[in-house]
Protein backbone atom coordinates (compact mmCIF):
# COMPACT_ATOMS: atom_id res chain seq x y z
CA UNK A 1 0.00 0.00 0.00
CA UNK A 2 1.37 3.41 -0.96
CA UNK A 3 1.33 6.33 1.47
CA UNK A 4 -0.56 9.45 0.46
CA UNK A 5 1.06 12.89 0.52
CA UNK A 6 -0.35 13.74 3.96
CA UNK A 7 1.07 10.55 5.47
CA UNK A 8 4.47 11.15 3.85
CA UNK A 9 4.62 14.71 5.21
CA UNK A 10 3.64 13.36 8.60
CA UNK A 11 6.44 10.80 8.50
CA UNK A 12 8.88 13.48 7.35
CA UNK A 13 8.01 15.40 10.49
CA UNK A 14 8.20 12.33 12.73
CA UNK A 15 11.60 11.31 11.37
CA UNK A 16 12.85 14.83 11.92
CA UNK A 17 11.69 14.65 15.54
CA UNK A 18 13.57 11.36 15.91
CA UNK A 19 16.85 12.84 14.65
CA UNK A 20 19.59 14.95 16.23
CA UNK A 21 18.32 17.78 14.01
CA UNK A 22 14.87 17.65 15.60
CA UNK A 23 13.21 21.03 15.07
CA UNK A 24 12.23 21.00 18.75
CA UNK A 25 15.80 20.46 19.95
CA UNK A 26 17.23 22.93 17.42
CA UNK A 27 14.77 25.65 18.45
CA UNK A 28 15.48 25.00 22.12
CA UNK A 29 19.21 25.31 21.50
CA UNK A 30 18.69 28.62 19.69
CA UNK A 31 16.59 29.89 22.61
CA UNK A 32 19.21 28.66 25.09
CA UNK A 33 21.95 30.48 23.14
CA UNK A 34 19.95 33.74 23.17
CA UNK A 35 19.25 33.40 26.89
CA UNK A 36 22.92 32.59 27.55
CA UNK A 37 24.07 35.65 25.59
CA UNK A 38 21.58 37.81 27.49
CA UNK A 39 22.79 36.39 30.81
CA UNK A 40 26.40 37.21 29.91
CA UNK A 41 25.48 40.73 28.72
CA UNK A 42 23.40 41.57 31.81
CA UNK A 43 26.05 40.08 34.13
CA UNK A 44 28.61 42.52 32.74
CA UNK A 45 26.13 45.41 32.99
CA UNK A 46 25.43 44.47 36.61
CA UNK A 47 29.12 44.64 37.51
CA UNK A 48 29.47 48.02 35.80
CA UNK A 49 26.36 49.44 37.53
CA UNK A 50 27.45 48.18 40.95
CA UNK A 51 30.85 49.80 40.41
CA UNK A 52 29.19 53.08 39.34
CA UNK A 53 26.87 53.08 42.38
CA UNK A 54 29.79 52.49 44.74
CA UNK A 55 31.68 55.34 43.07
CA UNK A 56 28.70 57.68 43.43
CA UNK A 57 28.26 56.75 47.11
CA UNK A 58 31.91 57.55 47.68
CA UNK A 59 31.56 60.87 45.83
CA UNK A 60 28.48 61.77 47.89
CA UNK A 61 30.34 61.15 51.15
CA UNK A 62 33.37 63.13 50.00
CA UNK A 63 31.25 66.12 48.99
CA UNK A 64 29.45 66.13 52.33
CA UNK A 65 32.66 65.79 54.37
CA UNK A 66 34.61 68.34 52.36
CA UNK A 67 31.65 70.75 52.47
CA UNK A 68 31.52 70.54 56.27
CA UNK A 69 35.29 70.95 56.57
CA UNK A 70 35.31 73.92 54.20
CA UNK A 71 32.49 75.58 56.15
CA UNK A 72 34.41 75.17 59.43
CA UNK A 73 37.56 76.62 57.87
CA UNK A 74 35.68 79.58 56.42
CA UNK A 75 34.05 80.24 59.81
CA UNK A 76 37.48 80.40 61.41
CA UNK A 77 38.93 82.97 58.97
CA UNK A 78 38.84 86.70 59.78
CA UNK A 79 39.11 88.48 56.44
CA UNK A 80 40.19 91.73 58.15
CA UNK A 81 43.35 90.01 59.34
CA UNK A 82 44.45 89.77 55.68
CA UNK A 83 42.93 93.06 54.49
CA UNK A 84 46.17 94.79 53.45
CA UNK A 85 47.68 91.92 51.47
CA UNK A 86 44.39 91.15 49.77
CA UNK A 87 44.04 94.78 48.69
CA UNK A 88 47.62 95.05 47.45
CA UNK A 89 47.30 91.77 45.50
CA UNK A 90 43.85 92.74 44.30
CA UNK A 91 42.33 89.46 45.50
CA UNK A 92 38.61 89.31 46.21
CA UNK A 93 38.51 86.97 49.18
CA UNK A 94 35.35 87.08 51.25
CA UNK A 95 34.87 84.00 53.47
CA UNK A 96 31.23 84.82 54.13
CA UNK A 97 30.50 85.15 50.44
CA UNK A 98 32.27 81.85 49.69
CA UNK A 99 30.39 80.14 52.53
CA UNK A 100 27.06 81.33 51.14
CA UNK A 101 28.07 80.07 47.67
CA UNK A 102 29.01 76.67 49.09
CA UNK A 103 25.77 76.42 51.06
CA UNK A 104 23.83 77.34 47.94
CA UNK A 105 25.54 75.06 45.38
CA UNK A 106 26.67 72.06 47.44
CA UNK A 107 23.16 70.66 48.16
CA UNK A 108 22.28 71.00 44.47
CA UNK A 109 25.45 69.16 43.48
CA UNK A 110 24.84 66.42 46.07
CA UNK A 111 21.25 66.07 44.82
CA UNK A 112 22.54 65.51 41.27
CA UNK A 113 24.82 62.75 42.56
CA UNK A 114 21.93 61.22 44.53
CA UNK A 115 19.68 61.32 41.46
CA UNK A 116 22.37 59.68 39.32
CA UNK A 117 22.84 57.03 42.01
CA UNK A 118 19.08 56.39 42.18
CA UNK A 119 18.87 56.04 38.38
CA UNK A 120 21.81 53.63 38.42
CA UNK A 121 20.14 51.63 41.22
CA UNK A 122 16.86 51.39 39.28
CA UNK A 123 18.81 50.30 36.22
CA UNK A 124 20.61 47.71 38.36
CA UNK A 125 17.26 46.30 39.60
CA UNK A 126 15.92 45.95 36.04
CA UNK A 127 19.24 44.47 34.86
CA UNK A 128 19.26 41.91 37.69
CA UNK A 129 15.66 41.03 36.89
CA UNK A 130 16.55 40.58 33.22
CA UNK A 131 19.60 38.50 34.16
CA UNK A 132 17.59 36.32 36.58
CA UNK A 133 14.91 35.80 33.93
CA UNK A 134 17.63 34.68 31.51
CA UNK A 135 19.00 32.26 34.13
CA UNK A 136 15.50 30.90 34.82
CA UNK A 137 14.93 30.58 31.07
CA UNK A 138 18.15 28.58 30.71
CA UNK A 139 17.09 26.29 33.58
CA UNK A 140 13.59 25.93 32.14
CA UNK A 141 14.99 25.07 28.71
CA UNK A 142 17.28 22.51 30.34
CA UNK A 143 14.27 20.80 31.92
CA UNK A 144 12.28 21.03 28.70
CA UNK A 145 15.22 19.62 26.73
CA UNK A 146 15.49 16.65 29.10
CA UNK A 147 11.76 16.06 28.64
CA UNK A 148 12.07 16.44 24.85
CA UNK A 149 14.97 13.97 24.73
CA UNK A 150 13.00 11.56 26.90
CA UNK A 151 9.96 11.85 24.60
CA UNK A 152 12.25 11.47 21.57
CA UNK A 153 13.64 8.28 23.11
CA UNK A 154 10.09 6.94 23.60
CA UNK A 155 9.25 7.87 20.00
CA UNK A 156 12.33 6.04 18.71
CA UNK A 157 11.45 2.99 20.77
CA UNK A 158 7.94 2.91 19.28
CA UNK A 159 9.42 3.11 15.78
CA UNK A 160 11.93 0.39 16.64
CA UNK A 161 9.11 -1.88 17.78
CA UNK A 162 7.01 -1.08 14.70
CA UNK A 163 9.90 -1.71 12.31
CA UNK A 164 10.67 -5.03 13.99
CA UNK A 165 7.06 -6.30 13.74
CA UNK A 166 6.95 -6.16 17.52
CA UNK A 167 4.57 -3.29 18.30
CA UNK A 168 2.89 -4.21 21.57
CA UNK A 169 1.59 -0.90 22.86
CA UNK A 170 -1.87 0.59 22.57
CA UNK A 171 -3.11 3.28 20.21
CA UNK A 172 -3.74 5.49 23.27
CA UNK A 173 -0.08 5.24 24.31
CA UNK A 174 1.02 6.33 20.83
CA UNK A 175 -1.44 9.20 20.53
CA UNK A 176 -0.70 10.51 24.04
CA UNK A 177 3.00 10.65 23.16
CA UNK A 178 2.37 12.36 19.82
CA UNK A 179 0.21 14.93 21.61
CA UNK A 180 3.35 16.00 23.49
CA UNK A 181 4.85 16.89 20.09
CA UNK A 182 1.80 19.07 19.30
CA UNK A 183 0.33 16.77 16.66
CA UNK A 184 -3.37 17.34 15.98
CA UNK A 185 -5.87 14.60 16.77
CA UNK A 186 -6.14 13.74 13.08
CA UNK A 187 -2.36 13.54 12.75
CA UNK A 188 -2.18 11.38 15.87
CA UNK A 189 -4.77 9.01 14.39
CA UNK A 190 -2.95 8.71 11.03
CA UNK A 191 0.47 8.26 12.67
CA UNK A 192 -0.85 5.63 15.08
CA UNK A 193 -2.30 3.66 12.18
CA UNK A 194 0.99 3.81 10.27
CA UNK A 195 2.94 2.62 13.32
CA UNK A 196 0.50 -0.15 14.23
CA UNK A 197 0.33 -1.39 10.63
CA UNK A 198 3.88 -0.69 9.33
CA UNK A 199 3.41 -3.00 6.34
CA UNK A 200 1.05 -0.39 4.89
CA UNK A 201 3.90 1.95 4.03
CA UNK A 202 6.27 2.51 6.95
CA UNK A 203 8.68 -0.21 5.83
CA UNK A 204 9.00 1.30 2.36
CA UNK A 205 9.41 4.81 3.75
CA UNK A 206 12.12 3.68 6.18
CA UNK A 207 14.12 2.10 3.33
CA UNK A 208 14.22 5.40 1.40
CA UNK A 209 17.77 6.75 1.78
CA UNK A 210 16.60 10.32 1.17
CA UNK A 211 14.67 10.40 4.44
CA UNK A 212 16.16 11.30 7.82
CA UNK A 213 16.90 8.24 9.97
CA UNK A 214 18.22 8.01 13.48
CA UNK A 215 21.15 5.65 13.94
CA UNK A 216 22.47 4.56 17.30
CA UNK A 217 25.23 2.21 16.14
CA UNK A 218 25.87 3.23 12.52
CA UNK A 219 23.16 0.88 11.26
CA UNK A 220 19.49 1.55 10.65
CA UNK A 221 17.19 0.36 13.41
CA UNK A 222 15.28 -1.76 10.91
CA UNK A 223 18.28 -3.23 9.06
CA UNK A 224 18.75 -6.49 11.03
CA UNK A 225 15.06 -7.41 10.75
CA UNK A 226 14.78 -6.44 7.07
CA UNK A 227 17.96 -8.27 6.12
CA UNK A 228 16.76 -11.37 7.96
CA UNK A 229 13.42 -11.34 6.16
CA UNK A 230 15.09 -10.80 2.79
CA UNK A 231 17.31 -13.82 3.41
CA UNK A 232 14.32 -15.98 4.37
CA UNK A 233 12.29 -14.93 1.33
CA UNK A 234 14.99 -15.77 -1.24
CA UNK A 235 14.46 -19.04 -3.06
CA UNK A 236 17.26 -21.62 -2.67
CA UNK A 237 17.74 -21.67 -6.46
CA UNK A 238 18.62 -17.96 -6.34
CA UNK A 239 21.42 -18.47 -3.85
CA UNK A 240 24.90 -19.41 -4.99
CA UNK A 241 27.10 -19.49 -1.92
CA UNK A 242 29.84 -21.67 -0.50
CA UNK A 243 29.20 -23.92 2.47
CA UNK A 244 31.25 -21.51 4.64
CA UNK A 245 29.04 -18.57 3.60
CA UNK A 246 25.90 -20.63 4.28
CA UNK A 247 27.16 -21.46 7.79
CA UNK A 248 27.77 -17.75 8.44
CA UNK A 249 24.25 -16.85 7.22
CA UNK A 250 22.65 -19.63 9.27
CA UNK A 251 24.58 -18.46 12.33
CA UNK A 252 23.52 -14.86 11.75
CA UNK A 253 19.85 -15.89 11.45
CA UNK A 254 20.04 -17.85 14.69
CA UNK A 255 21.65 -14.89 16.50
CA UNK A 256 18.97 -12.53 15.23
CA UNK A 257 16.21 -14.90 16.36
CA UNK A 258 17.82 -15.31 19.79
CA UNK A 259 18.21 -11.56 20.14
CA UNK A 260 14.57 -10.97 19.28
CA UNK A 261 13.53 -13.67 21.76
CA UNK A 262 15.68 -12.17 24.55
CA UNK A 263 14.36 -8.71 23.78
CA UNK A 264 10.74 -9.87 24.13
CA UNK A 265 11.62 -11.73 27.32
CA UNK A 266 13.27 -8.62 28.79
CA UNK A 267 10.30 -6.42 27.88
CA UNK A 268 7.88 -8.89 29.50
CA UNK A 269 10.10 -9.25 32.59
CA UNK A 270 10.30 -5.49 33.11
CA UNK A 271 6.54 -5.28 32.75
CA UNK A 272 6.07 -7.99 35.38
CA UNK A 273 8.40 -6.07 37.72
CA UNK A 274 6.40 -2.88 37.26
CA UNK A 275 8.65 -1.08 34.77
CA UNK A 276 7.74 0.36 31.37
CA UNK A 277 10.59 -0.42 28.96
CA UNK A 278 9.64 2.61 26.87
CA UNK A 279 10.63 4.86 29.78
CA UNK A 280 14.18 3.45 29.79
CA UNK A 281 16.62 5.12 27.41
CA UNK A 282 17.61 3.26 24.24
CA UNK A 283 21.18 3.01 25.49
CA UNK A 284 19.98 1.71 28.85
CA UNK A 285 17.68 -0.89 27.29
CA UNK A 286 20.46 -2.14 24.99
CA UNK A 287 22.79 -2.31 28.01
CA UNK A 288 20.22 -4.42 29.87
CA UNK A 289 19.84 -6.63 26.83
CA UNK A 290 23.60 -7.17 26.64
CA UNK A 291 23.68 -8.14 30.33
CA UNK A 292 20.35 -9.97 30.42
CA UNK A 293 20.02 -12.38 33.32
CA UNK A 294 16.45 -12.96 34.38
CA UNK A 295 17.23 -14.17 37.92
CA UNK A 296 19.64 -11.33 38.70
CA UNK A 297 17.31 -8.65 37.32
CA UNK A 298 14.33 -10.06 39.22
CA UNK A 299 16.25 -10.30 42.51
CA UNK A 300 17.76 -6.81 42.17
CA UNK A 301 14.42 -5.26 41.23
CA UNK A 302 12.97 -6.50 44.53
CA UNK A 303 15.98 -5.19 46.47
CA UNK A 304 15.68 -1.83 44.71
CA UNK A 305 12.00 -1.65 45.61
CA UNK A 306 12.79 -2.44 49.26
CA UNK A 307 15.25 0.48 49.61
CA UNK A 308 12.87 2.82 47.75
CA UNK A 309 15.02 3.94 44.82
CA UNK A 310 12.92 6.05 42.44
CA UNK A 311 12.05 4.12 39.28
CA UNK A 312 12.71 7.20 37.15
CA UNK A 313 16.25 7.29 38.51
CA UNK A 314 16.73 3.69 37.42
CA UNK A 315 15.88 4.58 33.82
CA UNK A 316 19.35 6.15 33.54
CA UNK A 317 21.13 3.78 35.94
CA UNK A 318 20.24 0.34 34.64
CA UNK A 319 23.52 -1.09 35.99
CA UNK A 320 21.69 -1.68 39.27
CA UNK A 321 19.39 -4.19 37.55
CA UNK A 322 22.18 -6.57 36.51
CA UNK A 323 24.75 -5.88 39.27
CA UNK A 324 25.57 -9.34 40.64
CA UNK A 325 27.11 -7.76 43.78
CA UNK A 326 24.18 -5.48 44.60
CA UNK A 327 22.89 -7.54 47.53
CA UNK A 328 26.36 -7.75 49.12
CA UNK A 329 26.99 -4.01 48.66
CA UNK A 330 23.65 -3.19 50.29
CA UNK A 331 24.60 -5.44 53.23
CA UNK A 332 27.93 -3.63 53.61
CA UNK A 333 26.23 -0.22 53.68
CA UNK A 334 23.58 -1.48 56.08
CA UNK A 335 26.25 -2.89 58.42
CA UNK A 336 27.94 0.52 58.77
CA UNK A 337 24.61 2.11 59.69
CA UNK A 338 23.43 3.55 56.39
CA UNK A 339 19.65 3.68 56.20
CA UNK A 340 17.63 2.70 53.09
CA UNK A 341 16.53 6.32 52.53
CA UNK A 342 20.16 7.51 52.57
CA UNK A 343 21.15 4.78 50.10
CA UNK A 344 18.18 5.64 47.88
CA UNK A 345 19.18 9.31 47.71
CA UNK A 346 22.81 8.43 46.96
CA UNK A 347 22.50 5.29 44.87
CA UNK A 348 25.44 6.45 42.71
CA UNK A 349 27.72 4.86 45.31
CA UNK A 350 26.31 1.45 44.34
CA UNK A 351 27.30 2.08 40.73
CA UNK A 352 30.62 3.79 41.44
CA UNK A 353 32.09 0.95 43.52
CA UNK A 354 32.33 -2.78 43.09
CA UNK A 355 32.16 -4.78 46.32
CA UNK A 356 35.93 -4.86 46.86
CA UNK A 357 36.40 -1.13 46.22
CA UNK A 358 33.48 -0.29 48.54
CA UNK A 359 35.06 -2.30 51.37
CA UNK A 360 38.41 -0.60 50.72
CA UNK A 361 36.79 2.86 50.79
CA UNK A 362 35.19 2.10 54.17
CA UNK A 363 38.47 0.68 55.46
CA UNK A 364 40.33 3.83 54.39
CA UNK A 365 37.82 6.04 56.24
CA UNK A 366 38.36 4.06 59.43
CA UNK A 367 42.16 4.17 59.05
CA UNK A 368 41.89 7.96 58.87
CA UNK A 369 39.95 8.07 62.12
CA UNK A 370 36.55 8.64 60.53
CA UNK A 371 33.32 6.82 61.33
CA UNK A 372 31.86 5.60 57.98
CA UNK A 373 28.38 5.95 59.47
CA UNK A 374 28.89 9.67 60.03
CA UNK A 375 30.44 10.34 56.60
CA UNK A 376 27.67 11.22 54.10
CA UNK A 377 27.41 8.77 51.20
CA UNK A 378 27.73 11.65 48.72
CA UNK A 379 31.29 12.12 50.07
CA UNK A 380 32.31 8.52 49.36
C-alpha positions in Angstrom: 0.0 0.0 0.0 1.4 3.4 -1.0 1.3 6.3 1.5 -0.6 9.5 0.5 1.1 12.9 0.5 -0.4 13.7 4.0 1.1 10.5 5.5 4.5 11.2 3.8 4.6 14.7 5.2 3.6 13.4 8.6 6.4 10.8 8.5 8.9 13.5 7.4 8.0 15.4 10.5 8.2 12.3 12.7 11.6 11.3 11.4 12.9 14.8 11.9 11.7 14.6 15.5 13.6 11.4 15.9 16.8 12.8 14.7 19.6 14.9 16.2 18.3 17.8 14.0 14.9 17.7 15.6 13.2 21.0 15.1 12.2 21.0 18.7 15.8 20.5 20.0 17.2 22.9 17.4 14.8 25.6 18.5 15.5 25.0 22.1 19.2 25.3 21.5 18.7 28.6 19.7 16.6 29.9 22.6 19.2 28.7 25.1 21.9 30.5 23.1 19.9 33.7 23.2 19.3 33.4 26.9 22.9 32.6 27.6 24.1 35.6 25.6 21.6 37.8 27.5 22.8 36.4 30.8 26.4 37.2 29.9 25.5 40.7 28.7 23.4 41.6 31.8 26.0 40.1 34.1 28.6 42.5 32.7 26.1 45.4 33.0 25.4 44.5 36.6 29.1 44.6 37.5 29.5 48.0 35.8 26.4 49.4 37.5 27.4 48.2 40.9 30.8 49.8 40.4 29.2 53.1 39.3 26.9 53.1 42.4 29.8 52.5 44.7 31.7 55.3 43.1 28.7 57.7 43.4 28.3 56.8 47.1 31.9 57.5 47.7 31.6 60.9 45.8 28.5 61.8 47.9 30.3 61.1 51.2 33.4 63.1 50.0 31.3 66.1 49.0 29.4 66.1 52.3 32.7 65.8 54.4 34.6 68.3 52.4 31.7 70.8 52.5 31.5 70.5 56.3 35.3 70.9 56.6 35.3 73.9 54.2 32.5 75.6 56.2 34.4 75.2 59.4 37.6 76.6 57.9 35.7 79.6 56.4 34.1 80.2 59.8 37.5 80.4 61.4 38.9 83.0 59.0 38.8 86.7 59.8 39.1 88.5 56.4 40.2 91.7 58.1 43.4 90.0 59.3 44.5 89.8 55.7 42.9 93.1 54.5 46.2 94.8 53.5 47.7 91.9 51.5 44.4 91.2 49.8 44.0 94.8 48.7 47.6 95.0 47.5 47.3 91.8 45.5 43.8 92.7 44.3 42.3 89.5 45.5 38.6 89.3 46.2 38.5 87.0 49.2 35.3 87.1 51.3 34.9 84.0 53.5 31.2 84.8 54.1 30.5 85.2 50.4 32.3 81.9 49.7 30.4 80.1 52.5 27.1 81.3 51.1 28.1 80.1 47.7 29.0 76.7 49.1 25.8 76.4 51.1 23.8 77.3 47.9 25.5 75.1 45.4 26.7 72.1 47.4 23.2 70.7 48.2 22.3 71.0 44.5 25.5 69.2 43.5 24.8 66.4 46.1 21.3 66.1 44.8 22.5 65.5 41.3 24.8 62.7 42.6 21.9 61.2 44.5 19.7 61.3 41.5 22.4 59.7 39.3 22.8 57.0 42.0 19.1 56.4 42.2 18.9 56.0 38.4 21.8 53.6 38.4 20.1 51.6 41.2 16.9 51.4 39.3 18.8 50.3 36.2 20.6 47.7 38.4 17.3 46.3 39.6 15.9 45.9 36.0 19.2 44.5 34.9 19.3 41.9 37.7 15.7 41.0 36.9 16.6 40.6 33.2 19.6 38.5 34.2 17.6 36.3 36.6 14.9 35.8 33.9 17.6 34.7 31.5 19.0 32.3 34.1 15.5 30.9 34.8 14.9 30.6 31.1 18.2 28.6 30.7 17.1 26.3 33.6 13.6 25.9 32.1 15.0 25.1 28.7 17.3 22.5 30.3 14.3 20.8 31.9 12.3 21.0 28.7 15.2 19.6 26.7 15.5 16.6 29.1 11.8 16.1 28.6 12.1 16.4 24.9 15.0 14.0 24.7 13.0 11.6 26.9 10.0 11.8 24.6 12.2 11.5 21.6 13.6 8.3 23.1 10.1 6.9 23.6 9.3 7.9 20.0 12.3 6.0 18.7 11.4 3.0 20.8 7.9 2.9 19.3 9.4 3.1 15.8 11.9 0.4 16.6 9.1 -1.9 17.8 7.0 -1.1 14.7 9.9 -1.7 12.3 10.7 -5.0 14.0 7.1 -6.3 13.7 7.0 -6.2 17.5 4.6 -3.3 18.3 2.9 -4.2 21.6 1.6 -0.9 22.9 -1.9 0.6 22.6 -3.1 3.3 20.2 -3.7 5.5 23.3 -0.1 5.2 24.3 1.0 6.3 20.8 -1.4 9.2 20.5 -0.7 10.5 24.0 3.0 10.6 23.2 2.4 12.4 19.8 0.2 14.9 21.6 3.3 16.0 23.5 4.8 16.9 20.1 1.8 19.1 19.3 0.3 16.8 16.7 -3.4 17.3 16.0 -5.9 14.6 16.8 -6.1 13.7 13.1 -2.4 13.5 12.7 -2.2 11.4 15.9 -4.8 9.0 14.4 -2.9 8.7 11.0 0.5 8.3 12.7 -0.9 5.6 15.1 -2.3 3.7 12.2 1.0 3.8 10.3 2.9 2.6 13.3 0.5 -0.2 14.2 0.3 -1.4 10.6 3.9 -0.7 9.3 3.4 -3.0 6.3 1.0 -0.4 4.9 3.9 2.0 4.0 6.3 2.5 6.9 8.7 -0.2 5.8 9.0 1.3 2.4 9.4 4.8 3.8 12.1 3.7 6.2 14.1 2.1 3.3 14.2 5.4 1.4 17.8 6.7 1.8 16.6 10.3 1.2 14.7 10.4 4.4 16.2 11.3 7.8 16.9 8.2 10.0 18.2 8.0 13.5 21.1 5.6 13.9 22.5 4.6 17.3 25.2 2.2 16.1 25.9 3.2 12.5 23.2 0.9 11.3 19.5 1.6 10.7 17.2 0.4 13.4 15.3 -1.8 10.9 18.3 -3.2 9.1 18.7 -6.5 11.0 15.1 -7.4 10.8 14.8 -6.4 7.1 18.0 -8.3 6.1 16.8 -11.4 8.0 13.4 -11.3 6.2 15.1 -10.8 2.8 17.3 -13.8 3.4 14.3 -16.0 4.4 12.3 -14.9 1.3 15.0 -15.8 -1.2 14.5 -19.0 -3.1 17.3 -21.6 -2.7 17.7 -21.7 -6.5 18.6 -18.0 -6.3 21.4 -18.5 -3.9 24.9 -19.4 -5.0 27.1 -19.5 -1.9 29.8 -21.7 -0.5 29.2 -23.9 2.5 31.2 -21.5 4.6 29.0 -18.6 3.6 25.9 -20.6 4.3 27.2 -21.5 7.8 27.8 -17.8 8.4 24.3 -16.9 7.2 22.7 -19.6 9.3 24.6 -18.5 12.3 23.5 -14.9 11.7 19.9 -15.9 11.4 20.0 -17.9 14.7 21.6 -14.9 16.5 19.0 -12.5 15.2 16.2 -14.9 16.4 17.8 -15.3 19.8 18.2 -11.6 20.1 14.6 -11.0 19.3 13.5 -13.7 21.8 15.7 -12.2 24.6 14.4 -8.7 23.8 10.7 -9.9 24.1 11.6 -11.7 27.3 13.3 -8.6 28.8 10.3 -6.4 27.9 7.9 -8.9 29.5 10.1 -9.3 32.6 10.3 -5.5 33.1 6.5 -5.3 32.8 6.1 -8.0 35.4 8.4 -6.1 37.7 6.4 -2.9 37.3 8.6 -1.1 34.8 7.7 0.4 31.4 10.6 -0.4 29.0 9.6 2.6 26.9 10.6 4.9 29.8 14.2 3.5 29.8 16.6 5.1 27.4 17.6 3.3 24.2 21.2 3.0 25.5 20.0 1.7 28.9 17.7 -0.9 27.3 20.5 -2.1 25.0 22.8 -2.3 28.0 20.2 -4.4 29.9 19.8 -6.6 26.8 23.6 -7.2 26.6 23.7 -8.1 30.3 20.3 -10.0 30.4 20.0 -12.4 33.3 16.5 -13.0 34.4 17.2 -14.2 37.9 19.6 -11.3 38.7 17.3 -8.6 37.3 14.3 -10.1 39.2 16.2 -10.3 42.5 17.8 -6.8 42.2 14.4 -5.3 41.2 13.0 -6.5 44.5 16.0 -5.2 46.5 15.7 -1.8 44.7 12.0 -1.7 45.6 12.8 -2.4 49.3 15.2 0.5 49.6 12.9 2.8 47.8 15.0 3.9 44.8 12.9 6.1 42.4 12.1 4.1 39.3 12.7 7.2 37.2 16.3 7.3 38.5 16.7 3.7 37.4 15.9 4.6 33.8 19.3 6.2 33.5 21.1 3.8 35.9 20.2 0.3 34.6 23.5 -1.1 36.0 21.7 -1.7 39.3 19.4 -4.2 37.5 22.2 -6.6 36.5 24.8 -5.9 39.3 25.6 -9.3 40.6 27.1 -7.8 43.8 24.2 -5.5 44.6 22.9 -7.5 47.5 26.4 -7.8 49.1 27.0 -4.0 48.7 23.6 -3.2 50.3 24.6 -5.4 53.2 27.9 -3.6 53.6 26.2 -0.2 53.7 23.6 -1.5 56.1 26.2 -2.9 58.4 27.9 0.5 58.8 24.6 2.1 59.7 23.4 3.6 56.4 19.6 3.7 56.2 17.6 2.7 53.1 16.5 6.3 52.5 20.2 7.5 52.6 21.1 4.8 50.1 18.2 5.6 47.9 19.2 9.3 47.7 22.8 8.4 47.0 22.5 5.3 44.9 25.4 6.5 42.7 27.7 4.9 45.3 26.3 1.4 44.3 27.3 2.1 40.7 30.6 3.8 41.4 32.1 1.0 43.5 32.3 -2.8 43.1 32.2 -4.8 46.3 35.9 -4.9 46.9 36.4 -1.1 46.2 33.5 -0.3 48.5 35.1 -2.3 51.4 38.4 -0.6 50.7 36.8 2.9 50.8 35.2 2.1 54.2 38.5 0.7 55.5 40.3 3.8 54.4 37.8 6.0 56.2 38.4 4.1 59.4 42.2 4.2 59.0 41.9 8.0 58.9 39.9 8.1 62.1 36.5 8.6 60.5 33.3 6.8 61.3 31.9 5.6 58.0 28.4 5.9 59.5 28.9 9.7 60.0 30.4 10.3 56.6 27.7 11.2 54.1 27.4 8.8 51.2 27.7 11.6 48.7 31.3 12.1 50.1 32.3 8.5 49.4 
